[in-house]
Amino acid sequence: MREETELGRTAKEYMDRGDLVPDEVIVAAIAERIDSTEAADGFILDGFPRTVPQAEALDAKLGELGRRLTGVLLIDAPDEEVVRRLGGRRTCVEAGHVFHVEFNPPKREGVCDVDGSELIIRDDDQPDVIRHRLETYHEKTEPLISYYDHQSLLRRIEGASPPDEVAGEVARTLATLKLEADEAI
Ligand SMILES: [Zn+2]
C-alpha cells in the first residue's frame, strides 16, 4: 500500500470499506515479493498464513512460481503462558520500544529506558483482546498444525521456554532448514 502498487490500491479499497482483504489479494501481494530477486535465496513468512484457506491459496500460488515451503515453525505454548507474556508487554508511546514487566523490565516502572517517554499497554495486549485473539487462533489458525503436519513440514518449538532459548531454537531450526534446502539442490 505504501508503494502504491496496483495490488496495494486494491487492498486499500477493501480496508477503506472496513472489509477484510480477501485471501487471493494477500497471497498475490506475497507472491509478488517471493518472485522478486530479494527472495531468490529464500524467504520467511511471519504471521501468514493464519487459516487453512490462506494456506491452500499460498500452496497453489507457490506451485505456480515453482517454489515451495521447506518448513513451518510452530512456537507452541499453553494459553496461560501466552497471556502472561503478552499481558506483561509495555510499549513506549514515543518510538514503540518494547519492554516486559517480568522478562525485560524498564529501569523505572512505566518509563522507557531509551527515551524517557511513557510506557503503555497497547490495545492488542489488553487482557480481553488477548483472550479474543486466542479464541480466533484456536478456531481459525490451530487447524494449520495438522495441515502442515500432514505435509511433514511442521517443526515444533517449545514456546514456554525462556525467550532467549526460544529465539535460539528458532535460529537453529532455520539454519538446519537452510542446510537441508542447499543440500537438496
Ligand atoms: Zn522509547
Backbone and ligand atoms as CSV (ligand in chain L), in Angstrom:
chain,resi,resn,atom,element,x,y,z
A,1,MET,N,N,0.831,-1.195,0.000
A,1,MET,CA,C,0.000,0.000,0.000
A,1,MET,C,C,0.872,1.253,0.000
A,2,ARG,N,N,1.971,1.212,0.773
A,2,ARG,CA,C,2.861,2.369,0.889
A,2,ARG,C,C,3.469,2.715,-0.470
A,3,GLU,N,N,3.783,1.671,-1.235
A,3,GLU,CA,C,4.417,1.909,-2.539
A,3,GLU,C,C,3.377,2.167,-3.628
A,4,GLU,N,N,2.115,2.166,-3.234
A,4,GLU,CA,C,1.002,2.465,-4.150
A,4,GLU,C,C,1.035,1.603,-5.406
A,5,THR,N,N,1.293,0.315,-5.221
A,5,THR,CA,C,1.194,-0.611,-6.342
A,5,THR,C,C,-0.283,-0.888,-6.605
A,6,GLU,N,N,-0.543,-1.524,-7.746
A,6,GLU,CA,C,-1.928,-1.831,-8.101
A,6,GLU,C,C,-2.555,-2.732,-7.025
A,7,LEU,N,N,-1.784,-3.751,-6.582
A,7,LEU,CA,C,-2.299,-4.637,-5.533
A,7,LEU,C,C,-2.550,-3.869,-4.239
A,8,GLY,N,N,-1.642,-2.951,-3.927
A,8,GLY,CA,C,-1.790,-2.142,-2.726
A,8,GLY,C,C,-3.069,-1.319,-2.771
A,9,ARG,N,N,-3.348,-0.752,-3.948
A,9,ARG,CA,C,-4.579,0.044,-4.096
A,9,ARG,C,C,-5.817,-0.837,-3.925
A,10,THR,N,N,-5.759,-2.051,-4.500
A,10,THR,CA,C,-6.890,-2.980,-4.355
A,10,THR,C,C,-7.123,-3.302,-2.881
A,11,ALA,N,N,-6.015,-3.606,-2.160
A,11,ALA,CA,C,-6.133,-3.932,-0.733
A,11,ALA,C,C,-6.721,-2.751,0.034
A,12,LYS,N,N,-6.284,-1.540,-0.304
A,12,LYS,CA,C,-6.731,-0.346,0.405
A,12,LYS,C,C,-8.237,-0.123,0.218
A,13,GLU,N,N,-8.738,-0.425,-1.004
A,13,GLU,CA,C,-10.178,-0.279,-1.250
A,13,GLU,C,C,-10.988,-1.116,-0.272
A,14,TYR,N,N,-10.546,-2.364,-0.068
A,14,TYR,CA,C,-11.255,-3.234,0.882
A,14,TYR,C,C,-11.183,-2.660,2.295
A,15,MET,N,N,-9.976,-2.244,2.686
A,15,MET,CA,C,-9.785,-1.775,4.053
A,15,MET,C,C,-10.534,-0.477,4.308
A,16,ASP,N,N,-10.566,0.401,3.298
A,16,ASP,CA,C,-11.307,1.667,3.448
A,16,ASP,C,C,-12.800,1.417,3.658
A,17,ARG,N,N,-13.292,0.319,3.097
A,17,ARG,CA,C,-14.710,-0.024,3.301
A,17,ARG,C,C,-14.924,-0.750,4.627
A,18,GLY,N,N,-13.818,-1.030,5.323
A,18,GLY,CA,C,-13.915,-1.766,6.584
A,18,GLY,C,C,-14.033,-3.258,6.376
A,19,ASP,N,N,-13.749,-3.721,5.148
A,19,ASP,CA,C,-13.803,-5.156,4.867
A,19,ASP,C,C,-12.425,-5.789,5.040
A,20,LEU,N,N,-12.413,-7.109,5.267
A,20,LEU,CA,C,-11.154,-7.846,5.279
A,20,LEU,C,C,-10.638,-7.960,3.850
A,21,VAL,N,N,-9.330,-7.877,3.701
A,21,VAL,CA,C,-8.731,-8.065,2.382
A,21,VAL,C,C,-8.819,-9.557,2.032
A,22,PRO,N,N,-9.415,-9.892,0.848
A,22,PRO,CA,C,-9.576,-11.321,0.508
A,22,PRO,C,C,-8.232,-12.043,0.420
A,23,ASP,N,N,-8.251,-13.343,0.724
A,23,ASP,CA,C,-7.039,-14.148,0.731
A,23,ASP,C,C,-6.262,-14.048,-0.590
A,24,GLU,N,N,-7.005,-14.071,-1.727
A,24,GLU,CA,C,-6.322,-14.064,-3.027
A,24,GLU,C,C,-5.498,-12.789,-3.209
A,25,VAL,N,N,-6.021,-11.670,-2.694
A,25,VAL,CA,C,-5.300,-10.397,-2.828
A,25,VAL,C,C,-4.031,-10.420,-1.973
A,26,ILE,N,N,-4.154,-10.937,-0.745
A,26,ILE,CA,C,-2.984,-11.031,0.137
A,26,ILE,C,C,-1.938,-11.969,-0.469
A,27,VAL,N,N,-2.401,-13.132,-0.927
A,27,VAL,CA,C,-1.477,-14.116,-1.495
A,27,VAL,C,C,-0.805,-13.555,-2.753
A,28,ALA,N,N,-1.555,-12.817,-3.570
A,28,ALA,CA,C,-0.966,-12.213,-4.775
A,28,ALA,C,C,0.124,-11.223,-4.396
A,29,ALA,N,N,-0.109,-10.458,-3.322
A,29,ALA,CA,C,0.888,-9.473,-2.874
A,29,ALA,C,C,2.147,-10.184,-2.365
A,30,ILE,N,N,1.961,-11.262,-1.609
A,30,ILE,CA,C,3.101,-12.033,-1.102
A,30,ILE,C,C,3.862,-12.670,-2.259
A,31,ALA,N,N,3.108,-13.214,-3.229
A,31,ALA,CA,C,3.733,-13.886,-4.376
A,31,ALA,C,C,4.614,-12.921,-5.155
A,32,GLU,N,N,4.186,-11.656,-5.254
A,32,GLU,CA,C,4.967,-10.650,-5.976
A,32,GLU,C,C,6.349,-10.481,-5.335
A,33,ARG,N,N,6.368,-10.453,-3.988
A,33,ARG,CA,C,7.647,-10.307,-3.271
A,33,ARG,C,C,8.493,-11.571,-3.398
A,34,ILE,N,N,7.832,-12.742,-3.287
A,34,ILE,CA,C,8.563,-14.010,-3.360
A,34,ILE,C,C,9.195,-14.182,-4.735
A,35,ASP,N,N,8.543,-13.635,-5.759
A,35,ASP,CA,C,9.017,-13.782,-7.131
A,35,ASP,C,C,10.083,-12.738,-7.488
A,36,SER,N,N,10.447,-11.878,-6.538
A,36,SER,CA,C,11.445,-10.843,-6.828
A,36,SER,C,C,12.842,-11.331,-6.460
A,37,THR,N,N,13.880,-10.618,-6.913
A,37,THR,CA,C,15.257,-11.055,-6.665
A,37,THR,C,C,15.576,-11.110,-5.177
A,38,GLU,N,N,14.944,-10.252,-4.359
A,38,GLU,CA,C,15.278,-10.219,-2.930
A,38,GLU,C,C,14.927,-11.547,-2.246
A,39,ALA,N,N,14.016,-12.340,-2.825
A,39,ALA,CA,C,13.623,-13.612,-2.220
A,39,ALA,C,C,14.216,-14.803,-2.973
A,40,ALA,N,N,15.156,-14.526,-3.901
A,40,ALA,CA,C,15.709,-15.612,-4.725
A,40,ALA,C,C,16.383,-16.680,-3.863
A,41,ASP,N,N,16.999,-16.251,-2.750
A,41,ASP,CA,C,17.757,-17.170,-1.903
A,41,ASP,C,C,16.916,-17.730,-0.745
A,42,GLY,N,N,15.626,-17.387,-0.736
A,42,GLY,CA,C,14.770,-17.901,0.324
A,42,GLY,C,C,13.946,-16.789,0.954
A,43,PHE,N,N,12.950,-17.177,1.726
A,43,PHE,CA,C,12.069,-16.190,2.355
A,43,PHE,C,C,11.454,-16.776,3.613
A,44,ILE,N,N,11.075,-15.896,4.525
A,44,ILE,CA,C,10.367,-16.305,5.741
A,44,ILE,C,C,9.065,-15.533,5.809
A,45,LEU,N,N,7.954,-16.230,5.978
A,45,LEU,CA,C,6.664,-15.574,6.185
A,45,LEU,C,C,6.370,-15.596,7.680
A,46,ASP,N,N,6.136,-14.438,8.246
A,46,ASP,CA,C,5.875,-14.345,9.683
A,46,ASP,C,C,4.432,-13.905,9.899
A,47,GLY,N,N,3.624,-14.770,10.505
A,47,GLY,CA,C,2.238,-14.418,10.775
A,47,GLY,C,C,1.301,-14.663,9.602
A,48,PHE,N,N,1.762,-15.367,8.596
A,48,PHE,CA,C,0.927,-15.741,7.454
A,48,PHE,C,C,1.385,-17.091,6.942
A,49,PRO,N,N,0.484,-18.005,6.571
A,49,PRO,CA,C,-0.982,-17.905,6.623
A,49,PRO,C,C,-1.532,-18.088,8.040
A,50,ARG,N,N,-2.763,-17.638,8.239
A,50,ARG,CA,C,-3.421,-17.785,9.542
A,50,ARG,C,C,-4.644,-18.680,9.474
A,51,THR,N,N,-5.014,-19.104,8.269
A,51,THR,CA,C,-6.168,-20.001,8.116
A,51,THR,C,C,-5.827,-21.064,7.067
A,52,VAL,N,N,-6.585,-22.164,7.076
A,52,VAL,CA,C,-6.361,-23.226,6.099
A,52,VAL,C,C,-6.623,-22.724,4.668
A,53,PRO,N,N,-7.716,-21.974,4.408
A,53,PRO,CA,C,-7.896,-21.462,3.039
A,53,PRO,C,C,-6.716,-20.592,2.566
A,54,GLN,N,N,-6.140,-19.799,3.478
A,54,GLN,CA,C,-4.967,-18.997,3.109
A,54,GLN,C,C,-3.793,-19.902,2.763
A,55,ALA,N,N,-3.609,-20.976,3.556
A,55,ALA,CA,C,-2.510,-21.916,3.307
A,55,ALA,C,C,-2.686,-22.601,1.957
A,56,GLU,N,N,-3.923,-22.957,1.634
A,56,GLU,CA,C,-4.193,-23.609,0.350
A,56,GLU,C,C,-3.921,-22.660,-0.810
A,57,ALA,N,N,-4.361,-21.391,-0.644
A,57,ALA,CA,C,-4.116,-20.387,-1.686
A,57,ALA,C,C,-2.619,-20.162,-1.863
A,58,LEU,N,N,-1.895,-20.151,-0.726
A,58,LEU,CA,C,-0.434,-19.952,-0.777
A,58,LEU,C,C,0.246,-21.121,-1.487
A,59,ASP,N,N,-0.138,-22.354,-1.124
A,59,ASP,CA,C,0.431,-23.540,-1.773
A,59,ASP,C,C,0.234,-23.496,-3.280
A,60,ALA,N,N,-0.994,-23.129,-3.697
A,60,ALA,CA,C,-1.313,-23.085,-5.127
A,60,ALA,C,C,-0.423,-22.058,-5.837
A,61,LYS,N,N,-0.286,-20.884,-5.209
A,61,LYS,CA,C,0.489,-19.804,-5.817
A,61,LYS,C,C,1.976,-20.161,-5.878
A,62,LEU,N,N,2.501,-20.749,-4.777
A,62,LEU,CA,C,3.905,-21.154,-4.763
A,62,LEU,C,C,4.173,-22.197,-5.846
A,63,GLY,N,N,3.202,-23.112,-6.028
A,63,GLY,CA,C,3.313,-24.125,-7.079
A,63,GLY,C,C,3.464,-23.485,-8.453
A,64,GLU,N,N,2.663,-22.432,-8.707
A,64,GLU,CA,C,2.748,-21.714,-9.992
A,64,GLU,C,C,4.129,-21.098,-10.196
A,65,LEU,N,N,4.730,-20.658,-9.079
A,65,LEU,CA,C,6.033,-19.990,-9.165
A,65,LEU,C,C,7.188,-20.987,-9.145
A,66,GLY,N,N,6.865,-22.285,-8.963
A,66,GLY,CA,C,7.914,-23.289,-8.859
A,66,GLY,C,C,8.669,-23.207,-7.541
A,67,ARG,N,N,8.017,-22.661,-6.521
A,67,ARG,CA,C,8.634,-22.575,-5.196
A,67,ARG,C,C,7.832,-23.442,-4.233
A,68,ARG,N,N,8.395,-23.660,-3.030
A,68,ARG,CA,C,7.649,-24.406,-2.024
A,68,ARG,C,C,8.132,-24.014,-0.629
A,69,LEU,N,N,7.319,-24.325,0.363
A,69,LEU,CA,C,7.749,-24.151,1.747
A,69,LEU,C,C,8.642,-25.333,2.110
A,70,THR,N,N,9.722,-25.068,2.839
A,70,THR,CA,C,10.589,-26.170,3.272
A,70,THR,C,C,10.398,-26.489,4.752
A,71,GLY,N,N,9.726,-25.599,5.488
A,71,GLY,CA,C,9.478,-25.866,6.890
A,71,GLY,C,C,8.450,-24.900,7.449
A,72,VAL,N,N,7.753,-25.337,8.482
A,72,VAL,CA,C,6.789,-24.496,9.181
A,72,VAL,C,C,7.099,-24.576,10.670
A,73,LEU,N,N,7.352,-23.438,11.284
A,73,LEU,CA,C,7.711,-23.410,12.704
A,73,LEU,C,C,6.490,-23.139,13.571
A,74,LEU,N,N,6.218,-24.052,14.495
A,74,LEU,CA,C,5.162,-23.842,15.478
A,74,LEU,C,C,5.815,-23.542,16.825
A,75,ILE,N,N,5.643,-22.323,17.296
A,75,ILE,CA,C,6.117,-21.989,18.641
A,75,ILE,C,C,4.952,-22.268,19.578
A,76,ASP,N,N,5.069,-23.403,20.256
A,76,ASP,CA,C,3.934,-23.989,20.968
A,76,ASP,C,C,3.949,-23.580,22.439
A,77,ALA,N,N,2.878,-22.912,22.888
A,77,ALA,CA,C,2.802,-22.502,24.291
A,77,ALA,C,C,1.355,-22.587,24.770
A,78,PRO,N,N,1.156,-22.988,26.035
A,78,PRO,CA,C,-0.206,-23.026,26.561
A,78,PRO,C,C,-0.790,-21.611,26.669
A,79,ASP,N,N,-2.116,-21.520,26.605
A,79,ASP,CA,C,-2.792,-20.213,26.632
A,79,ASP,C,C,-2.329,-19.337,27.791
A,80,GLU,N,N,-2.208,-19.952,29.000
A,80,GLU,CA,C,-1.882,-19.120,30.168
A,80,GLU,C,C,-0.504,-18.477,30.041
A,81,GLU,N,N,0.416,-19.188,29.333
A,81,GLU,CA,C,1.753,-18.635,29.106
A,81,GLU,C,C,1.686,-17.479,28.094
A,82,VAL,N,N,0.833,-17.629,27.090
A,82,VAL,CA,C,0.656,-16.570,26.086
A,82,VAL,C,C,0.088,-15.311,26.753
A,83,VAL,N,N,-0.895,-15.512,27.620
A,83,VAL,CA,C,-1.498,-14.384,28.340
A,83,VAL,C,C,-0.451,-13.695,29.214
A,84,ARG,N,N,0.365,-14.498,29.907
A,84,ARG,CA,C,1.404,-13.965,30.796
A,84,ARG,C,C,2.394,-13.105,30.011
A,85,ARG,N,N,2.779,-13.597,28.834
A,85,ARG,CA,C,3.802,-12.886,28.063
A,85,ARG,C,C,3.243,-11.654,27.368
A,86,LEU,N,N,2.087,-11.812,26.710
A,86,LEU,CA,C,1.514,-10.651,26.003
A,86,LEU,C,C,1.014,-9.614,27.006
A,87,GLY,N,N,0.388,-10.098,28.088
A,87,GLY,CA,C,-0.211,-9.196,29.074
A,87,GLY,C,C,0.826,-8.368,29.817
A,88,GLY,N,N,2.091,-8.827,29.831
A,88,GLY,CA,C,3.139,-8.099,30.543
A,88,GLY,C,C,3.893,-7.127,29.656
A,89,ARG,N,N,3.503,-7.077,28.390
A,89,ARG,CA,C,4.221,-6.214,27.442
A,89,ARG,C,C,3.869,-4.744,27.678
A,90,ARG,N,N,4.892,-3.898,27.655
A,90,ARG,CA,C,4.692,-2.450,27.782
A,90,ARG,C,C,5.411,-1.773,26.629
A,91,THR,N,N,4.706,-0.863,25.959
A,91,THR,CA,C,5.251,-0.237,24.755
A,91,THR,C,C,5.384,1.262,24.959
A,92,CYS,N,N,6.506,1.852,24.526
A,92,CYS,CA,C,6.685,3.285,24.712
A,92,CYS,C,C,5.895,4.060,23.663
A,93,VAL,N,N,5.232,5.145,24.120
A,93,VAL,CA,C,4.336,5.895,23.235
A,93,VAL,C,C,5.122,6.629,22.152
A,94,GLU,N,N,6.382,6.962,22.450
A,94,GLU,CA,C,7.160,7.807,21.544
A,94,GLU,C,C,7.658,7.020,20.331
A,95,ALA,N,N,8.319,5.875,20.566
A,95,ALA,CA,C,9.010,5.195,19.463
A,95,ALA,C,C,8.702,3.697,19.390
A,96,GLY,N,N,7.792,3.216,20.249
A,96,GLY,CA,C,7.415,1.809,20.176
A,96,GLY,C,C,8.429,0.844,20.778
A,97,HIS,N,N,9.378,1.342,21.593
A,97,HIS,CA,C,10.292,0.424,22.287
A,97,HIS,C,C,9.477,-0.499,23.186
A,98,VAL,N,N,9.840,-1.801,23.182
A,98,VAL,CA,C,9.026,-2.795,23.885
A,98,VAL,C,C,9.743,-3.328,25.124
A,99,PHE,N,N,9.037,-3.367,26.239
A,99,PHE,CA,C,9.559,-3.928,27.493
A,99,PHE,C,C,8.583,-4.987,27.987
A,100,HIS,N,N,9.007,-5.701,29.041
A,100,HIS,CA,C,8.099,-6.672,29.648
A,100,HIS,C,C,8.283,-6.615,31.159
A,101,VAL,N,N,7.173,-6.536,31.880
A,101,VAL,CA,C,7.250,-6.352,33.327
A,101,VAL,C,C,8.066,-7.464,34.002
A,102,GLU,N,N,8.073,-8.660,33.397
A,102,GLU,CA,C,8.738,-9.799,34.013
A,102,GLU,C,C,10.077,-10.134,33.347
A,103,PHE,N,N,10.090,-10.154,32.001
A,103,PHE,CA,C,11.257,-10.659,31.271
A,103,PHE,C,C,12.255,-9.575,30.886
A,104,ASN,N,N,11.773,-8.350,30.757
A,104,ASN,CA,C,12.656,-7.268,30.302
A,104,ASN,C,C,12.144,-5.953,30.895
A,105,PRO,N,N,12.178,-5.851,32.244
A,105,PRO,CA,C,11.559,-4.680,32.871
A,105,PRO,C,C,12.380,-3.407,32.629
A,106,PRO,N,N,11.696,-2.255,32.477
A,106,PRO,CA,C,12.413,-0.985,32.361
A,106,PRO,C,C,13.062,-0.652,33.707
A,107,LYS,N,N,14.106,0.184,33.681
A,107,LYS,CA,C,14.792,0.549,34.925
A,107,LYS,C,C,13.838,1.248,35.877
A,108,ARG,N,N,12.990,2.143,35.314
A,108,ARG,CA,C,11.964,2.795,36.133
A,108,ARG,C,C,10.593,2.390,35.623
A,109,GLU,N,N,9.736,1.943,36.541
A,109,GLU,CA,C,8.424,1.445,36.144
A,109,GLU,C,C,7.651,2.493,35.331
A,110,GLY,N,N,7.108,2.060,34.187
A,110,GLY,CA,C,6.264,2.946,33.388
A,110,GLY,C,C,7.015,3.962,32.546
A,111,VAL,N,N,8.371,3.859,32.530
A,111,VAL,CA,C,9.161,4.835,31.771
A,111,VAL,C,C,10.135,4.111,30.833
A,112,CYS,N,N,10.193,4.573,29.561
A,112,CYS,CA,C,11.081,3.967,28.564
A,112,CYS,C,C,12.548,4.259,28.901
A,113,ASP,N,N,13.389,3.202,28.945
A,113,ASP,CA,C,14.825,3.358,29.209
A,113,ASP,C,C,15.506,4.201,28.140
A,114,VAL,N,N,15.034,4.073,26.894
A,114,VAL,CA,C,15.737,4.679,25.762
A,114,VAL,C,C,15.477,6.181,25.671
A,115,ASP,N,N,14.210,6.575,25.751
A,115,ASP,CA,C,13.887,7.984,25.511
A,115,ASP,C,C,13.074,8.635,26.628
A,116,GLY,N,N,12.842,7.908,27.722
A,116,GLY,CA,C,12.168,8.510,28.873
A,116,GLY,C,C,10.680,8.763,28.695
A,117,SER,N,N,10.098,8.277,27.574
A,117,SER,CA,C,8.665,8.518,27.390
A,117,SER,C,C,7.825,7.462,28.126
A,118,GLU,N,N,6.523,7.691,28.157
A,118,GLU,CA,C,5.624,6.851,28.944
A,118,GLU,C,C,5.449,5.470,28.312
A,119,LEU,N,N,5.357,4.428,29.161
A,119,LEU,CA,C,5.076,3.078,28.672
A,119,LEU,C,C,3.601,2.766,28.859
A,120,ILE,N,N,2.972,2.225,27.807
A,120,ILE,CA,C,1.552,1.899,27.880
A,120,ILE,C,C,1.320,0.431,27.489
A,121,ILE,N,N,0.126,-0.077,27.809
A,121,ILE,CA,C,-0.303,-1.387,27.309
A,121,ILE,C,C,-1.039,-1.139,26.001
A,122,ARG,N,N,-0.504,-1.650,24.898
A,122,ARG,CA,C,-1.169,-1.472,23.590
A,122,ARG,C,C,-2.549,-2.123,23.610
A,123,ASP,N,N,-3.463,-1.613,22.777
A,123,ASP,CA,C,-4.811,-2.198,22.671
A,123,ASP,C,C,-4.729,-3.709,22.426
A,124,ASP,N,N,-3.790,-4.102,21.553
A,124,ASP,CA,C,-3.576,-5.515,21.218
A,124,ASP,C,C,-3.249,-6.381,22.429
A,125,ASP,N,N,-2.663,-5.769,23.445
A,125,ASP,CA,C,-2.170,-6.514,24.605
A,125,ASP,C,C,-3.092,-6.411,25.821
A,126,GLN,N,N,-4.279,-5.809,25.655
A,126,GLN,CA,C,-5.261,-5.747,26.752
A,126,GLN,C,C,-5.818,-7.158,26.983
A,127,PRO,N,N,-6.076,-7.528,28.267
A,127,PRO,CA,C,-6.469,-8.909,28.583
A,127,PRO,C,C,-7.660,-9.443,27.766
A,128,ASP,N,N,-8.725,-8.647,27.589
A,128,ASP,CA,C,-9.888,-9.169,26.851
A,128,ASP,C,C,-9.564,-9.335,25.366
A,129,VAL,N,N,-8.688,-8.464,24.844
A,129,VAL,CA,C,-8.280,-8.586,23.433
A,129,VAL,C,C,-7.410,-9.826,23.249
A,130,ILE,N,N,-6.529,-10.103,24.223
A,130,ILE,CA,C,-5.677,-11.303,24.166
A,130,ILE,C,C,-6.553,-12.557,24.154
A,131,ARG,N,N,-7.563,-12.571,25.041
A,131,ARG,CA,C,-8.454,-13.738,25.089
A,131,ARG,C,C,-9.168,-13.931,23.751
A,132,HIS,N,N,-9.613,-12.819,23.150
A,132,HIS,CA,C,-10.300,-12.909,21.859
A,132,HIS,C,C,-9.333,-13.406,20.770
A,133,ARG,N,N,-8.092,-12.915,20.809
A,133,ARG,CA,C,-7.099,-13.361,19.819
A,133,ARG,C,C,-6.831,-14.852,19.972
A,134,LEU,N,N,-6.813,-15.350,21.216
A,134,LEU,CA,C,-6.596,-16.782,21.448
A,134,LEU,C,C,-7.768,-17.610,20.913
A,135,GLU,N,N,-8.994,-17.112,21.127
A,135,GLU,CA,C,-10.174,-17.813,20.585
A,135,GLU,C,C,-10.069,-17.917,19.070
A,136,THR,N,N,-9.745,-16.788,18.430
A,136,THR,CA,C,-9.594,-16.769,16.972
A,136,THR,C,C,-8.500,-17.738,16.548
A,137,TYR,N,N,-7.396,-17.750,17.308
A,137,TYR,CA,C,-6.287,-18.654,16.999
A,137,TYR,C,C,-6.754,-20.118,17.026
A,138,HIS,N,N,-7.443,-20.494,18.113
A,138,HIS,CA,C,-7.848,-21.900,18.236
A,138,HIS,C,C,-8.821,-22.302,17.132
A,139,GLU,N,N,-9.707,-21.375,16.774
A,139,GLU,CA,C,-10.737,-21.694,15.783
A,139,GLU,C,C,-10.176,-21.704,14.359
A,140,LYS,N,N,-9.401,-20.673,14.023
A,140,LYS,CA,C,-9.007,-20.481,12.613
A,140,LYS,C,C,-7.580,-20.939,12.300
A,141,THR,N,N,-6.659,-20.744,13.239
A,141,THR,CA,C,-5.244,-20.946,12.918
A,141,THR,C,C,-4.739,-22.313,13.351
A,142,GLU,N,N,-5.228,-22.807,14.493
A,142,GLU,CA,C,-4.745,-24.096,15.004
A,142,GLU,C,C,-4.904,-25.251,14.000
A,143,PRO,N,N,-5.988,-25.262,13.174
A,143,PRO,CA,C,-6.094,-26.341,12.178
A,143,PRO,C,C,-4.903,-26.422,11.218
A,144,LEU,N,N,-4.121,-25.341,11.121
A,144,LEU,CA,C,-2.931,-25.362,10.262
A,144,LEU,C,C,-1.880,-26.343,10.775
A,145,ILE,N,N,-1.925,-26.643,12.090
A,145,ILE,CA,C,-0.932,-27.563,12.650
A,145,ILE,C,C,-1.029,-28.918,11.955
A,146,SER,N,N,-2.248,-29.462,11.863
A,146,SER,CA,C,-2.366,-30.768,11.207
A,146,SER,C,C,-2.202,-30.633,9.687
A,147,TYR,N,N,-2.633,-29.482,9.134
A,147,TYR,CA,C,-2.459,-29.243,7.690
A,147,TYR,C,C,-0.984,-29.390,7.309
A,148,TYR,N,N,-0.099,-28.729,8.066
A,148,TYR,CA,C,1.330,-28.778,7.739
A,148,TYR,C,C,2.014,-30.036,8.274
A,149,ASP,N,N,1.447,-30.626,9.336
A,149,ASP,CA,C,1.989,-31.885,9.843
A,149,ASP,C,C,1.817,-32.974,8.780
A,150,HIS,N,N,0.660,-32.958,8.097
A,150,HIS,CA,C,0.414,-33.936,7.030
A,150,HIS,C,C,1.398,-33.782,5.880
A,151,GLN,N,N,1.903,-32.572,5.693
A,151,GLN,CA,C,2.898,-32.342,4.633
A,151,GLN,C,C,4.323,-32.567,5.151
A,152,SER,N,N,4.423,-33.060,6.402
A,152,SER,CA,C,5.731,-33.301,7.049
A,152,SER,C,C,6.610,-32.048,7.093
A,153,LEU,N,N,5.992,-30.892,7.236
A,153,LEU,CA,C,6.757,-29.632,7.263
A,153,LEU,C,C,6.891,-29.067,8.671
A,154,LEU,N,N,6.073,-29.604,9.597
A,154,LEU,CA,C,5.957,-28.961,10.908
A,154,LEU,C,C,7.160,-29.211,11.809
A,155,ARG,N,N,7.697,-28.146,12.383
A,155,ARG,CA,C,8.750,-28.233,13.404
A,155,ARG,C,C,8.231,-27.565,14.664
A,156,ARG,N,N,8.141,-28.336,15.737
A,156,ARG,CA,C,7.633,-27.795,16.997
A,156,ARG,C,C,8.746,-27.193,17.824
A,157,ILE,N,N,8.484,-26.007,18.358
A,157,ILE,CA,C,9.440,-25.354,19.249
A,157,ILE,C,C,8.729,-25.079,20.568
A,158,GLU,N,N,9.413,-25.446,21.665
A,158,GLU,CA,C,8.819,-25.302,22.994
A,158,GLU,C,C,8.740,-23.814,23.355
A,159,GLY,N,N,7.518,-23.248,23.247
A,159,GLY,CA,C,7.360,-21.809,23.431
A,159,GLY,C,C,7.344,-21.363,24.879
A,160,ALA,N,N,7.204,-22.323,25.816
A,160,ALA,CA,C,7.157,-21.954,27.229
A,160,ALA,C,C,8.561,-21.803,27.820
A,161,SER,N,N,9.597,-22.115,27.037
A,161,SER,CA,C,10.976,-21.904,27.491
A,161,SER,C,C,11.245,-20.402,27.602
A,162,PRO,N,N,12.340,-20.035,28.303
A,162,PRO,CA,C,12.685,-18.606,28.370
A,162,PRO,C,C,12.867,-18.024,26.966
A,163,PRO,N,N,12.510,-16.731,26.779
A,163,PRO,CA,C,12.529,-16.113,25.450
A,163,PRO,C,C,13.844,-16.298,24.682
A,164,ASP,N,N,15.005,-16.187,25.347
A,164,ASP,CA,C,16.260,-16.314,24.588
A,164,ASP,C,C,16.482,-17.749,24.119
A,165,GLU,N,N,15.971,-18.734,24.887
A,165,GLU,CA,C,16.068,-20.130,24.437
A,165,GLU,C,C,15.174,-20.376,23.222
A,166,VAL,N,N,13.960,-19.782,23.249
A,166,VAL,CA,C,13.048,-19.915,22.104
A,166,VAL,C,C,13.707,-19.308,20.866
A,167,ALA,N,N,14.286,-18.109,21.031
A,167,ALA,CA,C,14.944,-17.435,19.902
A,167,ALA,C,C,16.086,-18.289,19.361
A,168,GLY,N,N,16.875,-18.903,20.266
A,168,GLY,CA,C,17.983,-19.759,19.849
A,168,GLY,C,C,17.501,-20.970,19.076
A,169,GLU,N,N,16.416,-21.572,19.556
A,169,GLU,CA,C,15.856,-22.761,18.907
A,169,GLU,C,C,15.313,-22.411,17.513
A,170,VAL,N,N,14.671,-21.240,17.409
A,170,VAL,CA,C,14.174,-20.774,16.101
A,170,VAL,C,C,15.350,-20.601,15.141
A,171,ALA,N,N,16.424,-19.959,15.616
A,171,ALA,CA,C,17.594,-19.708,14.761
A,171,ALA,C,C,18.221,-21.033,14.317
A,172,ARG,N,N,18.353,-22.002,15.253
A,172,ARG,CA,C,18.935,-23.304,14.898
A,172,ARG,C,C,18.067,-24.042,13.886
A,173,THR,N,N,16.734,-23.972,14.084
A,173,THR,CA,C,15.817,-24.661,13.170
A,173,THR,C,C,15.909,-24.062,11.765
A,174,LEU,N,N,15.956,-22.715,11.684
A,174,LEU,CA,C,16.066,-22.057,10.373
A,174,LEU,C,C,17.386,-22.424,9.699
A,175,ALA,N,N,18.481,-22.485,10.487
A,175,ALA,CA,C,19.791,-22.830,9.923
A,175,ALA,C,C,19.771,-24.256,9.368
A,176,THR,N,N,19.128,-25.171,10.124
A,176,THR,CA,C,19.024,-26.561,9.673
A,176,THR,C,C,18.218,-26.655,8.373
A,177,LEU,N,N,17.097,-25.936,8.330
A,177,LEU,CA,C,16.261,-25.946,7.126
A,177,LEU,C,C,17.042,-25.433,5.912
A,178,LYS,N,N,17.835,-24.391,6.145
A,178,LYS,CA,C,18.624,-23.815,5.052
A,178,LYS,C,C,19.664,-24.812,4.543
A,179,LEU,N,N,20.337,-25.498,5.483
A,179,LEU,CA,C,21.322,-26.511,5.087
A,179,LEU,C,C,20.670,-27.628,4.279
A,180,GLU,N,N,19.487,-28.090,4.774
A,180,GLU,CA,C,18.781,-29.165,4.070
A,180,GLU,C,C,18.374,-28.724,2.671
A,181,ALA,N,N,17.905,-27.470,2.564
A,181,ALA,CA,C,17.481,-26.956,1.253
A,181,ALA,C,C,18.678,-26.868,0.300
A,182,ASP,N,N,19.828,-26.415,0.816
A,182,ASP,CA,C,21.027,-26.279,-0.012
A,182,ASP,C,C,21.524,-27.649,-0.487
A,183,GLU,N,N,21.427,-28.645,0.426
A,183,GLU,CA,C,21.845,-29.993,0.053
A,183,GLU,C,C,20.940,-30.602,-1.009
A,184,ALA,N,N,19.648,-30.219,-0.965
A,184,ALA,CA,C,18.661,-30.797,-1.876
A,184,ALA,C,C,18.855,-30.290,-3.306
A,185,ILE,N,N,19.560,-29.132,-3.456
A,185,ILE,CA,C,19.738,-28.558,-4.803
A,185,ILE,C,C,20.727,-29.389,-5.613
L,1,ZN,ZN,ZN,11.048,4.593,23.872
